[in-house]
Amino acid sequence: MGVGWIMTIILGGLAGWIAEKIMKSDMGLIGNIILGIVGAVVLNFILGRLNMLPPGGGGLIAQLIIAVIGACILIFGYRAIRGRR
């Protein structure tokens, strides 16, 4: 389901902010937006390869949850590679 650029930025920022709070990180506004969007892309790709995507994309709430989980995975991976600050 395509949501458009503005909604992508809003959802990305919200997902990044939620992931930032869950993972006790500090990314800033632009970092949150990028983190949320990239997290959504990464987890959607992984779920697609595993044939586990929700039918029709699952709607905005499902994509927000996917983006939050993806962003948390990215923060975890970053910390595993670079070490916790």
BELBEL-V466410 format. One record per residue. N is the residue number from 1. SS is DSSP state (H for helix, E for strand, L for the rest). PSI is psi in degrees with one decimal (999 if undefined). Layout:
n;ss;psi
N;SS;PSI
N;SS;PSI
This chain:
n;ss;psi
1;L;118.2
2;L;135.5
3;L;-5.3
4;L;163.1
5;H;-43.3
6;H;-46.8
7;H;-33.5
8;H;-43.1
9;H;-42.1
10;H;-49.2
11;H;-40.6
12;H;-44.8
13;H;-43.3
14;H;-45.2
15;H;-43.5
16;H;-39.7
17;H;-44.9
18;H;-44.8
19;H;-39.1
20;H;-41.7
21;H;-41.9
22;H;-43.9
23;L;1.6
24;L;58.4
25;L;171.5
26;L;104.1
27;L;-24.2
28;H;168.9
29;H;-51.9
30;H;-41.2
31;H;-40.1
32;H;-44.1
33;H;-49.1
34;H;-45.0
35;H;-44.7
36;H;-43.2
37;H;-47.6
38;H;-38.8
39;H;-42.2
40;H;-44.1
41;H;-45.9
42;H;-50.2
43;H;-34.6
44;H;-39.3
45;H;-47.9
46;H;-47.3
47;H;-35.5
48;H;-41.8
49;H;-28.9
50;L;5.0
51;L;43.9
52;L;13.9
53;L;144.9
54;L;148.5
55;H;131.8
56;H;17.9
57;H;-17.1
58;L;-4.2
59;H;180.0
60;H;-41.3
61;H;-44.4
62;H;-41.3
63;H;-33.2
64;H;-43.6
65;H;-44.1
66;H;-43.1
67;H;-40.6
68;H;-46.9
69;H;-43.8
70;H;-41.8
71;H;-39.4
72;H;-40.0
73;H;-41.7
74;H;-42.6
75;H;-43.2
76;H;-45.7
77;H;-41.1
78;H;-44.4
79;H;-35.2
80;H;-34.9
81;H;-45.4
82;H;-15.6
83;L;152.2
84;L;137.4
85;L;999
